[in-house]
């Protein structure tokens, strides 16, 4: 990783510079190395390591070394792509896949390194980390564009782990992190969790509520105690943005969007501050509490502002839901949302997108101020007749009252009422005579009946005696014949089913 943290400072290594922050004031940028000297290949594989009393930064064709806590740096013209400390030894791998370990402290000349026989030739080396092998013994894991490899240091042996991986794209096996004892690997646009029992794709993907504008490549992983922080670039597409997300083992949470569409080239965490460096060489930070507690339980929590409208500035987003029946039409009837903590000036609004669309439409009206506390039912369709869907995703926009940063609306729950393929409660069969209309009226009525039957949307049947409204579906529409088996134009037998 391109950073390290201790009690005194944060050091971040970007593709161009070393930057150090002591918690007060601005970032300190050492005179050497000069801008651009860290990694001439861009942000590929920037690696930083602290070993005993020294710091090391890989620069591809060389590495930089500091013995005075990062104040002064000296370049050592010895190839190094990544560093790790394994079994109290400093181990490095070159861009060409050659592995060696230091026999001096600190290693300053080529003779201070002893080469291992094993090497990953013809591989693009993306990372190196210490984890464990299949026998639960400590081992060095090396990430390449062709997948993961285990290096048995004592036996001087390399083997694929797991053997089924065989990739070649640049961002495969790009970054690695150990979190909650498992190995997490950034594999292009997904995070893979590697355990003793196998590999699981934990996202992020469309079901995690990602906008297409944030659909980029995963470039950085930062493990904290309660969260795995993930940085996503803009995939080189200027209409997209880079972003930072937090994963808690159950779901994904968006922390920020990086300004000016810049990629993230370094990441570090210290004293509830999450530091990052973007592609414009700007060092930024945001407040982030590494805790499993709700922000509402933390007295010092502050909340951002934002508006509602067509594109809410602050919102919660759900995955796409299909009820386990991805290819079956369903009827979305209503959303029942419960809100608390609303004060004057607060607001909540619900938006939805159907059938894997990325276009969201507001459902009902804004829920505003103190009167909005409690449960509110927002219906789909005029007269609560519902909307046909195959899958659906929601956004819940939040509006904080102006003039306060210490309060926020709280969404307690939001429940979707929908019907799958329903069972039948009542079925009605009746004749409809369309012969009495004026002009094209009977043709319009016939077309409406055919549309209702084919679309299987819910419609309202009005009964005259006694007066009653029944919501259901037109399931059959058949012509009527007389005793001579002659077709009676304009008369149809309709079967109407009222579902549960």
C-alpha positions in Angstrom: 0.0 0.0 0.0 1.1 3.6 -0.6 0.9 4.7 3.0 1.8 4.1 6.6 0.6 5.6 9.9 2.0 5.8 13.4 1.4 7.9 16.5 3.2 10.9 15.0 2.4 11.1 11.4 0.6 10.0 8.2 2.9 9.3 5.2 1.2 8.9 1.8 3.0 8.0 -1.3 1.4 9.2 -4.5 2.6 8.4 -8.1 4.6 11.6 -8.0 5.5 12.6 -4.5 5.9 11.6 -0.8 3.6 13.6 1.5 3.7 13.6 5.3 1.1 15.0 7.7 1.7 15.3 11.5 -2.0 16.1 12.4 -1.6 19.9 12.4 -0.9 22.4 9.6 -0.4 21.5 6.0 1.2 18.5 4.3 5.0 18.4 4.3 6.6 17.5 1.0 10.3 16.5 1.2 12.7 18.2 -1.2 13.7 14.8 -2.5 12.4 12.8 -4.3 11.4 15.4 -6.9 8.0 15.4 -8.4 7.5 12.5 -10.7 10.4 10.5 -9.3 8.4 8.0 -7.3 6.8 6.0 -10.0 7.3 6.8 -13.7 4.6 4.2 -14.5 1.9 6.3 -13.0 -0.2 5.0 -10.1 0.6 1.3 -10.9 1.8 -0.4 -7.8 3.1 2.4 -5.6 4.4 0.6 -2.5 5.6 1.9 0.9 7.0 -0.1 3.8 8.4 0.6 7.2 11.1 -1.8 8.4 12.8 -1.4 11.8 14.2 2.1 11.8 13.8 2.9 8.1 11.2 3.7 5.5 11.2 2.4 2.0 9.2 3.5 -1.1 9.4 1.5 -4.3 9.9 3.4 -7.6 10.1 0.6 -10.1 13.7 1.1 -11.3 14.9 2.1 -7.9 13.7 2.7 -4.3 13.8 5.6 -1.9 15.0 5.2 1.7 14.7 7.4 4.8 16.3 6.8 8.2 15.0 10.0 9.9 11.2 9.4 10.0 10.6 10.6 6.5 12.3 14.0 6.6 15.1 13.2 4.2 15.1 10.6 1.4 17.9 9.0 -0.6 17.4 7.1 -3.8 18.9 3.6 -4.1 19.3 2.5 -7.7 18.1 -1.0 -7.0 14.9 -2.3 -8.7 11.9 -2.6 -6.5 8.2 -2.8 -7.3 6.8 -3.8 -3.9 8.0 -4.4 -0.3 6.7 -6.6 2.6 8.1 -7.6 5.9 8.0 -11.4 6.3 9.5 -13.3 9.3 11.4 -10.2 10.3 12.9 -9.9 6.9 12.5 -7.1 4.3 11.4 -8.7 1.1 11.0 -7.0 -2.3 9.9 -8.0 -5.7 10.8 -6.2 -9.0 8.6 -5.3 -11.9 10.1 -8.3 -13.7 9.0 -10.6 -10.9 12.4 -11.2 -9.3 12.2 -11.8 -5.5 15.0 -11.0 -3.0 15.5 -10.2 0.7 17.7 -7.8 2.6 20.7 -9.1 4.5 21.6 -5.6 5.9 19.8 -3.0 8.0 19.2 -0.8 6.1 20.0 -2.2 2.7 21.7 0.6 0.7 23.6 -1.3 -2.1 22.9 -4.2 -4.4 25.1 -6.5 -2.3 22.8 -6.0 0.6 20.1 -8.2 -1.2 20.0 -11.9 -1.6 18.0 -13.2 -4.6 15.6 -16.1 -4.3 15.5 -18.7 -7.1 11.7 -18.4 -7.7 10.5 -15.6 -9.9 7.2 -14.6 -11.7 8.6 -13.9 -15.1 6.3 -12.5 -17.8 3.8 -11.3 -15.2 2.7 -7.8 -14.3 3.2 -7.4 -10.6 0.4 -5.5 -8.9 1.0 -6.1 -5.2 2.5 -8.2 -2.4 1.1 -8.9 1.1 1.6 -11.4 4.0 -1.3 -13.7 4.6 -1.4 -17.5 4.8 -1.3 -20.5 2.5 -3.6 -23.5 2.2 -2.1 -25.1 5.3 -2.7 -22.0 7.4 1.0 -21.2 7.5 2.2 -17.6 7.0 3.1 -16.9 3.4 3.6 -14.1 1.0 0.8 -13.5 -1.5 1.7 -11.8 -4.8 -1.0 -10.3 -7.0 -0.5 -10.2 -10.8 -2.7 -9.6 -13.8 -2.9 -13.4 -14.1 -4.2 -13.9 -10.5 -2.7 -14.6 -7.1 0.4 -16.6 -6.3 1.7 -17.9 -3.0 5.4 -17.6 -2.3 6.8 -20.2 0.2 9.8 -18.2 1.4 11.6 -21.1 3.2 11.0 -23.6 0.4 11.7 -20.9 -2.3 8.6 -22.1 -4.2 5.8 -20.3 -6.1 2.4 -21.7 -6.8 -0.9 -20.4 -8.0 -3.5 -19.7 -5.4 -6.2 -20.5 -6.1 -5.3 -22.5 -9.2 -8.5 -21.6 -11.0 -7.5 -17.9 -11.5 -6.3 -17.1 -15.0 -6.7 -13.5 -15.9 -4.9 -11.0 -18.1 -6.6 -7.7 -17.8 -4.6 -4.8 -16.3 -6.8 -4.4 -13.2 -7.2 -8.0 -12.2 -5.8 -8.7 -8.8 -4.9 -5.1 -8.5 -4.9 -4.4 -4.7 -5.0 -6.6 -1.6 -5.9 -6.1 2.1 -6.3 -8.3 5.1 -9.6 -7.6 6.9 -11.2 -9.6 9.6 -8.6 -12.4 9.0 -9.7 -12.8 5.4 -7.9 -11.7 2.2 -9.7 -9.2 0.1 -8.6 -8.7 -3.5 -9.6 -5.8 -5.9 -10.3 -7.6 -9.1 -11.0 -4.9 -11.7 -14.6 -3.8 -10.8 -15.3 -6.2 -7.9 -13.9 -7.1 -4.5 -13.2 -10.8 -3.9 -13.1 -12.3 -0.5 -10.7 -15.1 -0.2 -11.2 -17.6 2.7 -10.2 -21.1 3.5 -13.4 -22.3 1.9 -13.2 -20.5 -1.4 -13.7 -17.1 -3.1 -16.8 -14.9 -2.8 -17.6 -11.8 -4.9 -18.8 -9.3 -2.3 -19.5 -6.5 -4.8 -19.8 -3.7 -5.4 -22.3 -4.1 -8.3 -25.6 -2.7 -9.4 -27.5 -4.5 -6.6 -25.4 -2.5 -4.1 -27.0 0.8 -5.4 -24.0 2.0 -7.5 -24.8 4.7 -10.0 -23.5 4.2 -13.5 -21.6 7.5 -13.1 -19.5 5.8 -10.4 -18.9 2.6 -12.3 -15.1 2.5 -12.3 -12.1 0.2 -11.4 -11.2 -0.5 -7.8 -7.8 1.0 -7.1 -7.3 1.0 -3.3 -8.3 -1.1 -0.3 -7.8 0.2 3.2 -8.7 -2.1 6.1 -9.9 -0.5 9.3 -11.3 -2.2 12.4 -14.9 -2.0 11.5 -14.8 -1.1 7.8 -13.0 -2.0 4.6 -12.5 1.3 2.7 -12.6 1.0 -1.1 -11.6 3.6 -3.7 -13.0 3.5 -7.2 -11.6 5.4 -10.1 -13.5 6.9 -13.0 -12.3 4.2 -15.5 -10.7 6.9 -17.5 -14.1 8.2 -18.6 -14.5 11.9 -18.0 -18.3 11.8 -17.6 -17.8 9.5 -14.5 -16.5 10.3 -11.1 -14.1 8.6 -8.7 -15.6 7.7 -5.3 -14.8 6.3 -1.8 -17.0 3.6 -0.3 -17.0 1.7 3.0 -17.9 -2.0 3.3 -18.9 -3.5 6.7 -19.3 -7.1 5.6 -23.0 -6.7 4.9 -23.4 -3.8 2.6 -21.8 -0.8 0.9 -21.9 2.8 2.0 -20.8 5.8 -0.1 -18.5 8.2 1.8 -17.7 10.8 -0.8 -17.2 11.6 -4.5 -13.8 12.9 -5.4 -13.9 16.4 -6.9 -13.1 17.1 -10.5 -13.4 13.5 -11.7 -9.9 12.7 -10.4 -8.7 9.3 -9.5 -7.5 8.4 -6.0 -3.8 7.6 -5.8 -3.3 7.2 -2.0 -5.3 6.6 1.1 -4.6 6.6 4.8 -6.6 6.8 8.1 -5.6 8.4 11.5 -7.5 10.0 14.4 -10.9 9.7 12.7 -9.7 11.4 9.6 -9.6 9.6 6.3 -6.9 11.1 4.1 -6.8 10.6 0.3 -4.9 12.1 -2.6 -6.5 12.6 -6.0 -5.1 12.7 -9.5 -4.7 16.5 -9.3 -2.1 15.9 -6.6 -4.5 17.4 -4.0 -4.4 15.9 -0.5 -7.8 15.9 1.1 -9.4 14.4 4.1 -12.9 13.7 5.4 -14.1 12.9 8.9 -14.9 9.2 9.4 -15.4 7.4 12.6 -14.2 3.8 12.6 -17.0 2.4 14.7 -19.9 0.1 14.3 -22.1 2.5 16.2 -24.8 4.5 14.5 -23.8 8.2 13.9 -26.9 9.0 16.0 -25.2 7.4 19.0 -22.2 9.7 18.7 -22.8 13.1 20.2 -20.3 14.9 17.9 -21.8 13.7 14.6 -22.6 16.4 12.1 -24.8 16.0 9.1 -24.6 17.5 5.6 -27.2 19.6 3.9 -28.9 18.8 0.6 -32.1 19.3 -1.3 -34.8 17.0 -2.7 -36.3 17.4 -6.2 -35.5 15.4 -9.3 -31.9 14.7 -8.2 -31.6 14.7 -4.4 -28.1 15.7 -3.1 -28.2 13.2 -0.2 -30.0 9.9 -0.4 -30.1 6.3 0.6 -30.3 3.8 -2.2 -31.5 0.2 -2.2 -30.4 -2.7 -4.4 -32.7 -3.9 -7.2 -35.3 -6.2 -5.8 -37.1 -8.8 -7.9 -38.8 -11.0 -5.2 -36.7 -14.0 -6.3 -38.7 -14.0 -9.6 -36.5 -12.1 -12.0 -38.5 -12.8 -15.2 -42.0 -12.6 -13.7 -44.1 -9.5 -13.8 -45.2 -8.2 -10.4 -47.4 -5.3 -9.3 -45.8 -2.7 -7.0 -48.7 -1.3 -4.9 -47.2 1.0 -2.3 -44.3 2.0 -0.1 -44.9 2.4 3.6 -42.1 4.5 5.0 -41.6 5.4 8.7 -39.6 8.5 9.6 -38.4 10.0 12.9 -36.5 13.0 14.1 -38.1 15.3 11.6 -38.0 19.0 12.6 -39.3 22.1 10.9 -37.5 22.4 7.5 -36.6 18.7 7.3 -37.8 16.6 4.4 -37.9 13.1 3.0 -38.8 11.9 -0.5 -39.0 8.4 -2.1 -37.8 7.8 -5.7 -37.9 4.5 -7.7 -36.5 3.0 -10.8 -37.9 -0.1 -12.4 -36.6 -3.0 -14.7 -32.9 -2.2 -14.1 -33.3 1.4 -15.2 -31.0 4.1 -13.9 -33.7 6.8 -14.2 -35.5 7.5 -10.9 -39.0 8.9 -10.6 -40.5 10.4 -7.4 -43.2 8.4 -5.7 -45.9 10.6 -4.3 -45.1 13.9 -2.6 -42.4 15.1 -0.3 -42.8 14.2 3.4 -42.1 17.4 5.3 -41.4 18.8 8.7 -42.7 17.6 12.1 -46.0 16.4 10.5 -44.0 13.8 8.5 -42.9 11.8 11.6 -44.5 8.4 11.7 -45.7 6.2 8.9 -46.6 7.5 5.4 -48.1 5.3 2.6 -47.1 6.3 -0.9 -49.2 4.5 -3.6 -48.2 3.5 -7.1 -50.6 4.4 -9.9 -53.7 6.5 -9.9 -56.2 5.1 -7.5 -53.6 2.8 -5.9 -54.0 0.3 -8.8 -50.2 -0.4 -8.8 -47.5 -0.5 -11.4 -46.1 -3.5 -13.3 -42.5 -4.2 -12.5 -39.9 -7.0 -12.8 -37.4 -5.4 -10.5 -37.3 -2.1 -8.6 -34.8 0.0 -6.8 -35.4 2.9 -4.4 -33.7 6.1 -3.4 -34.8 7.9 -0.2 -33.8 11.6 -0.4 -33.0 13.4 2.8 -33.4 17.2 3.4 -31.8 18.7 6.5 -33.2 21.9 7.8 -31.0 24.9 7.0 -29.1 26.4 9.9 -28.4 23.2 11.8 -25.8 20.4 11.4 -26.5 18.4 14.5 -29.9 16.9 13.4 -31.1 14.7 10.6 -34.2 13.0 9.5 -34.0 9.3 10.3 -35.6 6.6 8.1 -36.7 3.8 10.4 -38.0 1.5 7.8 -39.4 1.5 4.2 -41.5 -1.5 3.1 -42.6 -2.3 -0.4 -46.1 -3.7 -0.9 -46.3 -5.8 -4.0 -48.0 -8.9 -5.4 -46.3 -11.7 -7.2 -48.3 -14.1 -9.3 -51.4 -13.9 -7.1 -53.8 -16.6 -6.1 -57.5 -16.0 -7.0 -60.0 -15.0 -4.5 -63.0 -14.2 -6.8 -63.6 -14.5 -10.5 -66.3 -12.7 -12.4 -67.6 -13.4 -15.9 -69.9 -11.0 -17.6 -70.8 -9.7 -21.0 -69.9 -6.3 -22.3 -71.9 -4.6 -25.0 -69.9 -2.0 -26.9 -72.4 -1.4 -29.7 -74.0 1.8 -28.2 -71.0 4.1 -28.5 -70.7 7.2 -30.7 -68.2 7.3 -33.6 -65.0 5.5 -32.6 -65.9 5.2 -28.9 -66.6 1.5 -29.1 -63.3 0.8 -30.9 -61.5 2.8 -28.1 -63.2 0.8 -25.4 -62.4 -2.5 -27.1 -58.7 -1.4 -27.4 -58.6 -0.5 -23.7 -59.9 -3.9 -22.8 -57.4 -5.6 -25.0 -54.6 -3.5 -23.4 -55.7 -4.4 -19.9 -55.8 -8.1 -20.8 -52.4 -8.2 -22.5 -50.6 -6.0 -19.9 -52.1 -7.7 -16.9 -52.1 -4.5 -15.0 -54.6 -3.9 -12.2 -57.8 -2.2 -13.2 -60.8 -1.1 -11.3 -64.2 -2.8 -12.0 -67.2 -0.6 -11.0 -70.3 -2.6 -10.1 -73.6 -0.7 -10.2 -76.0 -2.7 -8.0 -74.9 -2.7 -5.3 -72.3 0.0 -5.9 -68.8 -1.5 -5.4 -65.3 -1.0 -6.8 -63.1 -4.1 -7.2 -59.4 -4.1 -8.2 -58.2 -6.9 -10.3 -57.1 -8.1 -13.8 -58.9 -8.9 -17.1 -57.7 -12.4 -17.8 -59.9 -13.4 -20.7 -61.8 -11.5 -23.5 -63.8 -13.6 -25.9 -66.3 -12.8 -28.6 -70.0 -13.9 -28.3 -72.0 -16.0 -30.8 -75.8 -16.5 -31.1 -77.7 -19.7 -31.3 -76.8 -20.0 -35.0 -73.1 -19.7 -34.1 -72.9 -16.4 -35.7 -70.5 -13.8 -34.3 -72.2 -10.8 -32.5 -70.0 -7.8 -33.3 -69.3 -5.5 -30.3 -70.2 -8.0 -27.6 -67.6 -9.7 -25.5 -67.5 -12.1 -22.6 -65.0 -10.8 -20.0 -63.4 -12.8 -17.2 -62.2 -10.6 -14.3 -60.1 -12.0 -11.5 -59.7 -10.3 -8.1 -56.4 -11.4 -6.6 -55.4 -11.7 -3.0 
